[in-house]
Amino acid sequence: MLRRTTMYIFIVIMFSLCFLFTVNAANDPKIYAKDNILAVGNYNVNATSSDLSFIARVEVNGKAIIDEGSELLYIVPEKNIDGWEKARFNDSGWEKGISGIGYADGDDNTVLPGWVASVYSRYRFDVQNANSTKEITFLLDYDDAYILWLNDVEVGRSDNIKAVVPDGVPGFNEPLGKIAVDHEATVLPAGKPNANRWKSAVGWGHNQLGKHVVVVSYGGNSGLSVNPIESLVTTWSYIKSKN
């Protein structure tokens, strides 16, 4: 009887562990060899904010795959845009630019014309040895707040916006006036890249860099895929640029 009970407990534990690992793997963002999409919402703290900025360095196995000077697509929203953070979103009407993006503080390569409530940007990138990649590191120089999505999964949210919009996709001006704590960028001069930018202290102080280390799982050869069941999966601007 004792032996049978012990075996039963062992089976239950192993089943629970398998279920836990499966759930965790399902929640991890997928990474592909080609055509990954990083979507970024950069938000202002209030209607009198003097500046806005977002600059990202994304590292895989110690190598930068996105940095200051990388190409991006962006839009300054004037209304809510459904699904803009999704990898399959049609971004063909968005403007082209290079990182960083913002206004008024001298550290941006893509300079917006003036005050905005928010700006959305999207980066497409490839990863060598994606099938053996276990994690991705995000270093962020920003003003005032941000949310990151990697291939449809949220992977980062600054503490100041988390305090007022803890989850989900906020409206384009929803955080405005709600964020009690602003955050200043390091205000180092714009570069392609500026090698000194990422030598700053990493943490959550007033003008320190943000950092996220994200566990990922391999999703396949391309984030833009065709299979017999699904239709073409792509960002339409990418197809347009290839024609």
N, C-alpha and C positions, 0 to 999 in steps of 0.2 A: 504493500500500500504506500509506504514511504517513498519507495523507488518510483512508483507511478506518479505520485504527487510532485516529486522533484523534477521528473521529466516534463510534466505539465507546466510547471513554473518556468522551466528553461525554454520551452517552446513559446510561451507567452512573451517572455523577455526578448527573445530573438525576433519575434514578429513585431514587437513594439519598436525595436531598434531599426529594423528594416523599414518600417513605416515612417519613422522619424527621418531617416536618411533620405528617403524618397521625397518627403515633403520639403526638406531643406534644399535638395537638388532642384526641385520644381520651382522654388522661390528664387534661386540664384539667377541673375541675368545671364542670358546666353551670349557667347562670344563666337564670332565667325572669322574665317580666314579672310573674307572680303566683305565689304559693304556694311560695316557696322554703323549705327546711327547714335550719336550723342545729342540729345536735345536739352537745351538750357533755357530756363526762365530766369531773367535778371530783373529784380523789382526795386523800385524806389521807396524810400521810407515815408515821404510826405510830399505835399504839393509845392514846398519851397526848397526842396533838396537842390543843392548847388552842383552836384555831380552824380555820375553813374558810371560803373565800370565792371567788366567781367573779362578776366584773362585766365585761361586754363592750361595746365600742362598735364598730359595723360601719359603714364609710363607703364610699359609692359616689360617685365624682366630687366628693369633698369634702363630701358631705352625709351626715349620720348617718341610717341606716335602722334600726339597733338601738342603744339606749343604755340607761343606767341608768334604770329606770322602765318599760322595755318589758315587754309581757306575755310570759309563758313558761308551759310545762307542765313539771312535774318529778316525779321519784320518788326516794325513798331506797331503793335496792335491798337486799333481804335475801337474794337469791340471784341467780345469773346470769340475764340476760334476753336471749334470742336475738334479734338483729336490732334492738335498741332504737335504734341509731344510724342506721337506714335511713329514708329519707324516707317510705316507704310503711308504716311501722310503725303498728300500731293503738295509739294513745296515749290512747284515750278514758277509761281508768281513772286517768290521771295527775292530780295536783293542779294547780290554777291558782295562779300567782304572778306577781310582777314582779321584774325584775332590779334589784340583785344578789341573790344567794342564798347563804346560809351561816349561820354561827352565831358568837357570842361576841366579835366584834371591832368591833361598832357601825357597820359599813359596809354592812349588808345590808337590803334592803327586804322580802325574804322570809326570815324567820328560822326555821331548823330548831331542833327542841327540844333538841338536844344533840349529843354526839359521833356521827359516822357515818364509815364507811369511805370512802363515796363518795356523790355525788348526780349523777343524770342530768337534764339539762334540754334542752328543745326550743323553738325560736323559729321562728315562721312570719312571712315578710315578703315584700313586693313590691318591685320595682325599676323605677323610671321609666327609659325609654330603655334597656331591657335589651339590645336588639339592637345597641346601639353600646357597651355596657360591656365593657371589656377587663380590668379588674382590680378587686379588692375589698380593702380594708384592714381588718384586725382589730387593735384595741387592747384589751389584756387586763390587768385588775387581779385578781390571783389568789393563793390560798393553798390547798393547797401545789402541786398539779400539775393539768394538764388535757390533754385531747385534743379536737380540733374536727373535725367532719365537715360539709361543705356539700353537700347534695343527693347523699349517698352516698359522697362522696370525702373522704378525710382531707386537711385543709388546715393543720393545726397540731398540734404536740405539744411540751409544755414540755421543756426540756433535762433536767430532773431525772428525769422519768418515761421519757424516751427512753433514758436510760442503763441502765434495768433492764427496760423493756418497749419495745424499739425499733420494733415494728410490730404490726399487728393490733389487735383489740379485747380488752383485758385483762378478766379476771373482776372482779366488783364489788369484791373485796377483794384481788386479786392483787398490786397494787403495795405494799400495806401492809407496812411493815417492811423493804422492799427499797430504798426511796428513801433514799440517803445524805445528800442535800442538800435541806433544806426551803426553802421560798420564802414570804416574808411579803408580804401585800398592803400597799398604801400606808396603809391604815387611816384614810383620810379619811372624814368622816361620810357616811352614806347620803343620797342626793339623788335627784331625778327630772327631770334628772340633777344631780349636783354638778359645776358647771362647772369647778371647780379640779382635778378628778381627772385629766383628760387633759393637764394642763399639766406633769405630772411627767416626769422623764427616762425615755426609752424604752431598754430594753436587757435584759440578763440578770443584773443584780445581785440582791442579796438581797431588796430590796423595790422593784425597778423594774418598770415595765410591760412586758409582752410585746407584740410586734408581728409581724404577718405580712402581707405584701402578696402576694395570690394572683391569678394569671392565670386568667381564666375565658373560656368560650366560650358563645355564645347557644344556648339549648336550645329556645326556643319561647315561646308565650304563657303556658303554665301548667305548673307541676310536678304539678298534679292534672289528669290528662287522660284522655280516652276516645278510643280509635280502634277501627276495625273488627276489629283483630287482638287487642288486649289488653283486659283487663277494666278497670274503674274503678281509677284510681290516685289515692289520697288518704290523708290522715290522718283517721281516722274521727271524731275529736273535732271536726274542722272541719265535717264534714257535720252532726254532731249539733247544733252551735251554730247552724247555718243553718236548722234545721227548727223 
